[in-house]
Amino acid sequence: MEHYEGFSGEWRVWEKAGIPVAISYHVKSAPSNQKPWLGTILVKAEERRRGIASAIMNQLSDEFKVNGQKAVFAAVPIDEYEWSNFLTDCGFEQFKTEENKGETFLIMVRPLE
């Protein structure tokens, strides 16, 4: 496992009726651009396709906006179509691609209105 100096992210457990249904990880200010980045959202298999991940993304975006941010970023391996499609459905747009250790990543951005 790699360790990244300067990253101070936050893991959250999300509950529905007091039962954990999802976890997420985000960074409020990445060393690369001092902007918030979404790391991941993982939803229990039996709870998927019910809008939970979208609701989490919306809540995180609202928090970033309240703190004065104008956008949130995410990176996804270029061939991870499900994850990039989800991000697109949540209002993310393609920003650019980047190479890292031989792998191409799609960098996406969600403007916060």
C-alpha positions in Angstrom: 0.0 0.0 0.0 1.3 3.4 -0.9 1.5 6.3 1.6 1.0 9.8 0.3 2.5 12.6 2.4 0.2 15.6 2.9 -3.0 13.8 2.4 -5.5 14.2 5.3 -8.7 12.6 4.2 -11.9 11.6 5.9 -13.6 8.2 5.9 -17.4 8.3 6.7 -19.8 5.5 7.4 -23.3 6.3 6.1 -26.4 4.8 7.8 -30.0 4.1 6.8 -32.4 3.6 9.7 -29.3 3.1 12.0 -27.7 0.4 9.8 -24.5 1.1 8.0 -25.1 1.0 4.2 -22.1 2.8 2.7 -18.7 4.3 3.3 -17.0 7.1 1.6 -13.5 8.7 1.5 -12.7 12.3 0.5 -9.9 14.8 0.8 -10.9 18.4 1.6 -7.8 19.9 0.2 -5.5 17.8 -2.0 -1.8 18.8 -2.1 -1.9 18.9 -6.0 -4.5 21.7 -6.3 -5.8 22.5 -2.8 -9.3 21.4 -3.9 -11.6 18.7 -2.6 -11.3 15.2 -4.1 -13.7 12.3 -3.9 -11.7 9.1 -3.2 -14.5 6.5 -3.2 -18.1 5.7 -2.3 -18.8 2.1 -1.5 -22.4 0.9 -1.1 -23.5 -2.5 0.2 -24.5 -4.7 -2.7 -28.1 -5.1 -1.5 -28.5 -1.3 -1.2 -27.2 -0.4 -4.6 -29.3 1.3 -7.3 -31.4 3.1 -4.6 -29.8 6.6 -4.9 -27.6 6.2 -1.8 -24.3 7.0 -3.6 -25.9 10.0 -5.4 -27.3 11.3 -2.1 -23.8 11.0 -0.5 -22.2 12.8 -3.4 -24.8 15.6 -3.1 -24.3 16.0 0.7 -20.5 16.1 0.3 -20.8 18.6 -2.5 -23.1 20.8 -0.3 -20.5 20.7 2.5 -17.6 21.7 0.1 -19.8 24.5 -1.3 -20.5 25.9 2.2 -16.8 25.9 2.8 -16.3 28.2 -0.2 -15.2 25.6 -2.8 -16.3 26.0 -6.4 -15.6 22.4 -7.6 -14.8 18.8 -6.5 -12.5 16.5 -8.4 -12.3 12.7 -8.9 -9.9 10.4 -10.7 -10.8 7.1 -12.2 -8.8 4.6 -14.2 -9.7 5.2 -17.9 -11.2 1.7 -18.3 -13.5 1.8 -15.2 -16.7 2.7 -17.2 -19.1 2.0 -14.3 -17.4 4.5 -12.0 -17.0 7.1 -14.7 -20.6 6.7 -15.8 -21.7 7.1 -12.1 -19.6 10.3 -11.8 -21.1 11.6 -15.0 -24.6 10.9 -13.7 -23.7 12.9 -10.5 -22.7 16.0 -12.6 -19.0 15.4 -13.1 -17.4 16.3 -16.4 -14.2 15.2 -18.0 -11.4 17.6 -17.2 -8.3 15.8 -18.5 -6.4 12.6 -18.5 -3.2 11.9 -16.6 -0.6 9.1 -16.6 0.6 7.6 -13.3 2.9 4.6 -13.1 1.8 3.4 -16.6 -1.9 3.7 -16.0 -4.1 6.4 -17.6 -6.6 8.2 -15.3 -9.6 10.2 -16.3 -9.7 13.4 -14.1 -13.2 14.6 -13.6 -14.6 17.8 -12.1 -18.0 18.6 -10.7 -18.7 22.3 -10.6 -20.5 23.4 -7.4 -23.2 25.8 -8.2 
